């Protein structure tokens, strides 16, 4: 892909995520070169000037849980979900994604996932991945977790490992401790955080495996991220206590098939905040591209839909409009907090000089009208 053009972006307002007295952003070399008002550049520079006076510039969103190759397969090969196209991701204001495998670690492999991630990068998105799948021990690219982390730049950790789910490997406490320890050492060798991204199912054991891990080992809580914690009220209460007790982060899912009695991502965030969980310990992800399977009372497959980014945006917009927290903290739920959780906060999650030029332009209803990734406009309404 050719280098991104030098762009002078003029907007109505800027949130970094904090509101600042700036209406112009200079993008050069894929990064933010300047931020302010009345910016000037040498007349011989090949600058593209973009005027969007009715839009607000914010850090582009980061989705840490996307089935970029497509999820599914629980009902056989015909139920495999399709890959997620780059345009669909960018349309949601997202400039960075982390790809995951799910139940199917057989017909879809980490190599398939890496190829899809690199394809998204070729379209201009920031894209990373977790090695592994639901299974323990997890499938890998190189045959070894530590080697995957050490030598594959796109690999940020392992996931999504399933716990409290009938589709999991029913890993023991010792299995989980060994897995997380392997990832930690491999990440240290690579200069990464080595995130262990855990899918939490409907099982009654909830977060018990992770509680035991943090209570009985030296593993830091920031290395372990449970997701889907808003599946049911008891699990969400468990997640709130877990976050408060260990200081860890919890990830709520914007379920695309949420019914009237389900806990939406915005409602889950409200409940976590009301329980005393700091906003900095909460993130939102989409599960986009994942299957939305329905099982009967005997655990048999009964049907499926495919998750998109509709709920991700709608749930976040409800939070932003409701003013339940400062707008900057609402932005952090899908940008700054996620960048920190992933160990990407030196590059992403804020609008500042030297940071990646990942910017979403929002209208007054918080709908993305344009998305920039690495200084290149990858979506425009």
N, C-alpha and C positions, 0 to 999 in steps of 0.2 A: 504494500500500500504506500503511495507517495506521502511525503511529509504533509502534515496539516498546514493550511495556510495561516499566515499571520492575520489575526482577526481582531478588530476593535469592536467590541460588543457594547452597545448603548441600550440601557434598560431603564425601567421606571424606578426600581429599587433593588438592593442587594442584601441578602441575608447570608452570613458566612459560616455558621448559621445565625450568629447574632446580627441584628440590624446594624448597618454601618452607613456612614455618610458618603456613599459612593453610588454612581450611576453608570460607570464605565469599567470594563474589564478588557485588558489587552492579553490576547492569547498568542503565544509564540513557542515553537518547538514542542508543542504538546503540553505546555505548562502555562500557568498564570504568570505573566511577566509584570503586570502592573494592575493596580486596583485604585480607583479614585474618581475624580471629576475633572473634565477639561483636559484629558490626556492628549498628548501630542506625540507624533512619531515623525522621523525624518521624511521629507517629501519624496525621496527616491525609494522608500520601502514599498514593497508590493502588498499593501494592506487592504484587506476586505473589511469594509465598514458595514455593520449590521445594526439597524435601528429597530428596537422593540420597546418603545416607550410605555406600552401598556402592560408589560410583563415584568415579573419579579424573578431575579436570578437567585438560585439556591444550589447547594451542593447536589450533584446528581445522586440518585438513589442507588443503593447497593442491596442486592438480593442474595443472601447467603445460602439459599436452598432452592435450586432450580434443576429439574430433571431435563437437562438440555438435550439428551439423546431420546427423551421420552421415557416415561415410567411404565407401569402396568405389567401385564403378563400373568396376573393371578388367576385368570380364567383360561389360560392357554395362549398359544402364539397369536391368535386372532385378536386378543385383547391388549396387545402391546400398543402403547401410546406413540404418536408421531413426535419427531424432534421439534424443539421450540425454535422458531426462526428469529434471527437477530432483530428484524424490524419490530416484531411483537414485543420484544424486551425493551428496545429503545423507546417505543411508543408510550411505555409506562413511566418514562422519566428515569429509567435505570441505565446507568453506564457501566456497571460492574456486576458480574454474577459469579457465583460459585456453583459448579456443576456437581451433581450427586447421582449415584446409582441408588436403586432401592431394593425391592424384593428380588428382582431378576438380576443376579450377578452371573448368570450362565450364558444367555443369548446376548446379553450386553456386558461388556467387559470394561475395565479401566482404560484399556487401549482405545475402545470406541469413544469413551468419555473424553479422553485427551484429544482425540481427533476432532470431536465436536467443539471442545473448548478452543482449540487452535483455529477452527473455522470461524467461530464468533470473533476471535481476535482479528482475523483477516477482514472482517466486516467493520472493524473499528472499536468494538467493545473491549472493556477490560474483562477478562475471563480467567477463572481459576477452577480448581477442582479438589475434591476429596478423593483419595484412593480408597478402595474398598466398596462394600455394599452392606446390606443387612447382616451378612454372615460373619461369624467368628469361627476360625480365623478368616480374615478378609482376603478377597482376591486383590492382587497387586499388579503393578506394571512390570516390575523387575524380579518378582519373587520374594521381595523383602520390604517390609514397611520402612525401615530406616533408609534403605537405598532409594526408595521412591522419593522420600522427603529430601534426601541429600542431593539428588542429581536431577530431579525433574522440577524446574522452576515453577510450573503451574500448580504443583501439589502443595496445598496448605496444611493438610492433615489427613485424617481418616474419617469416613462417614458414608452414608448415614448408618451407623451401627444400631440395630434394633434391640430394644429392651422392652419388657412388659408387653410383649406382643406374641400372638400365636405363630407369627411368621418368623420370629427370631430364632437364633441358634440356641436359645436357653443357656446363654453363657453364665458361668459361675462368677462369683466375686473374684476368684483368682484369675479367671480368664480375662475379665475386664481390667484388672490391675496390670496384668502382663501386657495387654494390648496398649493401654495408655502409656505405660512406661517405655515401651518400644518407640512409640510415636514421639515421646518427649525427647529421648536421646537423639533420634534421627533429626528432629527439628533443631536441636541445639547445634548439631554439626552443620546444619544448613543455614543457621541464623534466622530461623522462623519460629513462630509460636508453637506450631504443632497442635492445631485444634482437633479435638475428638468430638465429633458432631453426632449426638445420640438421638435417634428416632425413638420417641416414647409412645407406646401403644396404649390400648385400652385396659391392659391387665392391671389387676389390683395391686401389684408390687410397685407401681409408679416409679419413683426416683430412688427406691431403696438401694439399687446397685451403686448408684452414684454417691449416695450418702455414705455407704460403707467405704467406697473408694477414698473419699476425701477425709473420712474420720480415721482411717486406719493406715494411710500411706502419707508420703510427703508430697504427693502430687498437688500442685496449686489449683485452686478452683477455676482460674481463668482458662485453663487448658481444656475444660470440659463444658460443652454447651448442649443442654437438653433442648429439643425442639418439639413442637406440637403439644406444649404443656397446657393448652386451653381446650383439650378434647372433652373434658368433663369437669364439673365443679370441684370434685374431690382432688383431681390431679392438679388443677390450678391452685388450690389451697396448699397442696403439697409443694408446688413450685415456689409459692410465695415464702413458705417457711424455709425451704432449701436456700433460696436467694438471700434471705435475711441471716440465716445461720452460718452459711459458708462464704457469703460475699460474692457468690458466683452470678453469672449472667444467665438469663432464661430467654428463650426465643418463642414467641407466640406465632401461630400460623394464621394467615388470612385465608381461612378455608373457603374455597370457591363453591362448596356445596352446603354451606351453613344453612340450617333450617331455623324456624322461629324459636326453637328451644335450645339451639346450639350457642356456644360462647364465641362470638365474633372477636376478631383481633382487637378492635377498639374497646369492646366491653372487657376483654381480658386485661388490657393495659390499665383501664380504670380500676379494676379489682386489685391488681397488683399494687398500684399506687396507693389505694385505700388501705391495703394491708401493711404499708410502710416500706415497700420495695423502692429504692431510689430509681428514678427514671434512667440513670446511667447504666443500670443493670438489666434493662429490657431492650429487646430488639424485636422487629417484625420481619417475617419472611413469607414467601408466597406458596411454596410447594408447586410452583408452575410446572406444567408438563407431567406432573404426577398423576397416577390413577386415583380415582375416587371410587374404590370398590365398595360394593354392598355385600355383606355376608349374612346368611340366614342364621337361625338360632343354633344350628349344628356346626357352624363355621364354614359352611359351603359357600362358594362364589355365587352371587345372585345378580350381578350387573356392575356397570362401571361408567363413569364419565371422566373427562380430562380436565385438570385444573388449569386456569389461566391466571392473568394478572388483574382481572377485574376487581376481585375482593381486596387485593393488596392495596390498590389505589383507593377504593371506596371506603374501606375501614380506616385508612390513614386520614383521608379527607374528613371523615366524621370527627376524628380526634382533633384535627386542626381547626375545624369550624366551631367545635364545642368549647374551645378555649379552656380545656381541663388542665392545661399546662402551658408554659410559655411556648410560643411558636418555635423558638430555637430548639427547645427540648423535644418537641414533636418531630422536627426534622431529624434530630439525632437518632430517633427510633429506627429510621430507614437510611441513615447515612453515617453520621459521626460515630455513634455507638457501634455500628456494624464494622466500620473500618478499624476501630480499636480492638474489637473482639477478634478480628481476623489477623491483626498485626500489620495492617495496611495504612495506619493512621499517619505515617510520615509522608504518604502520597495522596491519600484520598479522605473524603469525609468533611473537608473544610474548603472554603474559598480563601486562599491566601497566596501571596507571591511565592513561587517555587513549587506549589502543589500541582498535581495533575489537573489539567483544564477539563474537568468533568463537571458539567453544569446543566441543570434543568431549568427551563424557563416556564414559569407557571402563570396562569391567568388568575383573575380575582376569585375564582372558584377552586383554585389549587389544582387545576387540570394542566398536565404538561402540554405545552405547545411546541417545544423544541427540546432536543437533548444533544449536548455536546459530550464527546468522549475523547480525551487526549487532544482537545482543541479542534476536533473535526465535528461538524454538524451531522449527526447520524440519524436524526429524525426531525421532521418539520411538519406541523399540522397544515 
